[in-house]
Amino acid sequence: MVYFELYLAFAVWVFADAKKRLNHAIGWPAATLVLGPVMLPA
């Protein structure tokens, strides 16, 4: 559960950064939230 919270916090940070850089603000955080557990399993 702690890992999911970390991935969620990181996805929120990626969302804020994507909006600032005018990138795709939904795709980047969604990919971070989905690929986080794949790349760094618990």
Protein Blocks (a to p, Z undefined) as FASTA:
>chain_A
ZZmmmmmmmmmmmmmmmmmnopafklmmmmmmmmmmmmmcZZ
